[in-house]
Amino acid sequence: MLVDSHCHLDYLEDKGEDLDELVTRAGDAGVGTLVTISTKVSQFDKIRNIAERFDNVFCTVGVHPHEAENEPDVTAEQLIELAQHPKVVGIGETGLDYFYEHSPREKQKTSFRAHIEAARATQLPLIVHTREAEVDTIEILHEEYSKGAFPGLIHCFTSSRELAEKSMEIGFSISLSGIVTFKSAKDIQDTVMHLPLDKILVETDAPYLAPVPNRGKVNEPSYVIHTADKVAELQGISQVQLAEATTQNFFRLFSKATAPSKD
């Protein structure tokens, strides 16, 4: 079984998708666990409610860097409190996005550090979004890590090999999305070939970034199988080996999540 470590089921529901059908299709495709990701604490109740509907769906709590200006008052203490819910298995997504800059950089940094503080306190993994912000992302992660360890991952990895290596230096994992299947993603594919297998997770980031052969469609958790197949090819291992490794990696990192029954 595979895990879709990062999807947005609330966005899919907003698009009119039937979540019961989506989760069933995922299971039929061999995707046994899903994590639906929070982007706004103000809408956390909706994320939590979706996770509560399904035994194999978990969630996170956090503020996307795009929303840092709209939700500036979210504190580490608030994140820590919300993270006590049994379905919350991670903190984020958070980070820095200097490509769109929908929020001022300083507000993004402040929000990022609050999330790190919450991850350090709860020891739940930090889900990091970074785009066109590698230098500041590395600097903040390493500076904060020196104050006390916290687990985490770089989600939807599209960055340089240096960012991957600097992140893994502090124990982070690297989560790969459908982008790795794109013909234009040669640099990312080269980095994936050199990643340690025990640091790799797979995700969809649904409804975005549908992998080949579904590129251009609305992405959904069942499509993570195509990303996993490409990663297995790049790693030079079988699809079964890749599935076993990434699933073990997920449950080791997201230790609060429970694995599906083998019955």
C-alpha positions in Angstrom: 0.0 0.0 0.0 1.1 3.6 -0.7 0.5 6.8 1.3 -0.5 10.1 -0.2 1.3 12.2 2.3 -0.1 15.5 1.1 -3.4 16.3 -0.5 -6.2 18.9 -0.1 -9.4 17.0 0.2 -11.3 20.2 1.1 -10.3 21.8 -2.2 -11.5 18.7 -4.1 -14.8 18.8 -2.2 -15.1 22.5 -3.1 -14.7 21.4 -6.8 -17.7 19.2 -6.4 -15.8 15.9 -6.0 -17.4 13.2 -3.9 -14.9 12.4 -1.2 -16.3 9.0 -0.4 -15.7 8.0 -4.0 -12.2 9.6 -4.0 -11.1 7.7 -0.9 -12.6 4.5 -2.3 -10.8 5.0 -5.6 -7.6 5.6 -3.7 -7.9 2.4 -1.8 -8.7 0.4 -4.9 -5.5 1.8 -6.5 -3.5 0.7 -3.4 -3.3 4.0 -1.6 -4.3 3.1 1.9 -3.6 6.3 3.9 -4.2 10.0 3.1 -3.2 13.3 4.8 -5.3 16.3 4.0 -3.4 19.5 4.6 -4.4 22.7 6.4 -3.7 26.0 4.7 -5.8 28.2 7.0 -6.3 27.8 10.7 -9.5 29.8 10.2 -10.8 26.8 8.2 -9.3 24.1 10.3 -12.7 22.8 11.5 -13.5 21.8 7.9 -10.1 19.9 7.5 -10.6 18.2 10.9 -14.2 17.2 10.0 -13.0 15.6 6.7 -10.4 13.6 8.6 -12.9 12.4 11.1 -15.1 11.0 8.4 -12.6 8.4 7.3 -10.5 6.0 9.3 -7.6 6.2 6.9 -7.5 10.0 6.5 -5.4 12.2 8.8 -4.9 16.0 8.8 -2.5 18.8 9.7 -3.0 22.2 11.2 -1.2 25.3 9.8 -1.1 28.4 7.6 0.2 28.3 4.1 2.7 31.1 3.4 0.3 32.6 0.9 -2.1 33.2 3.9 0.4 34.6 6.3 -0.9 38.1 5.8 -4.5 37.1 6.1 -3.9 35.0 9.3 -1.2 37.0 11.0 -2.2 36.3 14.6 -1.9 32.5 14.6 0.6 31.6 17.3 2.6 28.5 18.2 0.4 28.1 21.3 -2.7 28.0 19.1 -1.2 25.5 16.8 -0.1 23.3 19.7 -3.6 23.3 21.2 -5.2 22.4 17.9 -2.6 19.7 17.3 -3.9 17.8 20.3 -6.7 16.4 18.3 -6.1 12.7 17.6 -6.4 13.1 13.8 -3.8 15.9 13.6 -0.5 14.3 12.6 1.6 17.3 11.4 2.2 21.0 11.5 1.7 23.0 8.4 1.9 23.5 5.6 4.1 26.4 6.3 7.3 27.9 4.8 8.3 30.6 2.4 7.0 31.4 -1.1 8.9 34.3 -2.9 7.6 33.3 -6.3 4.0 34.6 -5.8 4.6 36.7 -2.7 0.9 36.8 -1.8 2.1 37.7 1.7 5.0 40.0 2.7 8.2 38.1 3.3 8.6 39.2 6.9 5.1 37.9 7.8 5.9 34.6 6.1 9.0 34.3 8.2 7.2 35.1 11.4 4.5 32.5 10.6 7.2 30.0 9.6 9.0 30.3 12.9 5.7 30.0 14.9 5.0 26.7 13.1 8.6 25.5 13.8 8.0 26.3 17.5 4.8 24.2 17.5 6.6 21.3 15.7 9.4 21.4 18.3 6.9 21.4 21.2 4.7 18.6 19.8 7.3 16.7 17.9 4.9 16.4 15.0 6.5 16.8 11.6 6.7 20.2 10.0 5.4 20.3 6.4 7.5 22.9 4.6 6.5 24.6 1.4 9.3 26.5 -0.3 9.5 28.2 -3.7 12.2 30.6 -4.9 13.2 31.0 -1.2 15.9 28.4 -0.7 18.5 30.6 1.1 16.1 31.9 3.7 14.4 28.5 4.1 17.7 26.8 4.8 18.9 29.6 7.1 15.7 29.5 9.2 15.5 25.7 9.4 19.1 25.4 10.6 18.9 28.4 13.0 15.7 27.0 14.6 17.0 23.5 14.7 20.0 24.7 16.7 17.5 25.8 19.4 16.0 22.3 19.6 15.3 19.4 17.2 12.0 19.0 15.3 11.0 16.5 12.6 9.9 17.6 9.2 9.9 17.3 5.4 10.1 19.4 2.3 6.8 18.9 0.5 6.3 18.9 -3.3 10.1 19.0 -3.8 11.0 21.2 -6.8 14.2 22.8 -5.5 17.9 22.2 -5.8 20.0 19.2 -4.7 21.6 21.6 -2.1 18.3 22.2 -0.5 17.6 18.5 -0.3 21.0 17.8 1.3 20.8 20.8 3.7 17.3 19.6 4.8 18.4 16.0 5.3 21.3 17.3 7.4 18.7 18.1 10.1 16.9 14.8 9.6 14.2 16.0 7.2 12.6 13.8 4.5 11.8 14.8 0.9 8.3 14.4 -0.4 7.9 14.0 -4.2 4.8 15.0 -6.2 3.7 14.4 -9.8 6.2 17.0 -11.0 8.8 14.3 -10.9 7.0 12.6 -13.9 7.1 15.7 -16.1 9.5 15.7 -19.0 10.8 19.2 -18.0 11.8 18.0 -14.6 15.2 16.7 -15.5 17.0 18.4 -12.6 14.5 17.1 -10.0 14.8 13.6 -11.5 18.6 13.8 -11.2 18.3 14.8 -7.5 15.8 11.9 -6.9 18.2 9.4 -8.3 20.7 10.4 -5.5 18.2 10.6 -2.6 18.5 8.0 0.2 15.6 5.7 0.0 14.8 6.1 3.7 14.2 9.8 3.2 11.6 9.6 0.4 7.8 10.1 0.6 5.3 10.5 -2.2 2.3 12.8 -2.5 -0.2 14.3 -4.9 -0.8 17.8 -3.7 -4.2 17.2 -5.1 -6.1 18.8 -6.8 -2.9 20.3 -8.3 0.0 18.8 -10.3 -1.6 15.6 -11.7 1.2 13.3 -12.8 1.8 11.8 -16.3 -0.4 10.1 -17.7 -3.1 12.3 -16.1 -1.4 15.6 -16.5 -4.0 18.4 -17.1 -6.7 16.6 -15.1 -7.9 17.4 -11.6 -5.4 15.5 -9.4 -6.6 13.0 -6.8 -5.0 10.7 -4.3 -5.3 7.6 -6.4 -2.9 9.2 -8.9 0.0 9.0 -6.5 0.7 5.5 -7.9 2.1 7.2 -11.0 4.5 9.3 -9.1 5.6 6.3 -7.1 6.2 4.3 -10.3 8.5 7.1 -11.6 10.4 7.4 -8.4 10.9 3.6 -8.3 12.3 3.9 -11.9 14.7 6.7 -10.9 15.8 4.8 -7.8 16.4 1.7 -9.8 14.1 -0.5 -7.6 10.8 -2.3 -8.0 7.4 -0.6 -7.5 6.8 -2.9 -4.5 10.1 -2.0 -2.9 9.3 1.7 -3.4 5.8 1.4 -1.9 7.1 -0.5 1.1 9.9 1.9 1.8 7.9 5.1 1.4 5.1 3.8 3.5 7.5 2.8 6.3 9.1 6.2 6.0 5.7 7.9 6.3 4.7 6.1 9.5 8.2 6.6 11.0 7.9 10.3 10.4 4.2 10.7 11.0 4.3 8.6 14.1 0.9 9.8 15.4 -0.8 8.3 12.3 -2.1 4.7 12.6 -1.4 2.2 9.8 -4.5 0.5 8.2 -5.4 -2.9 9.4 -4.0 -5.8 7.4 -7.2 -7.8 7.9 
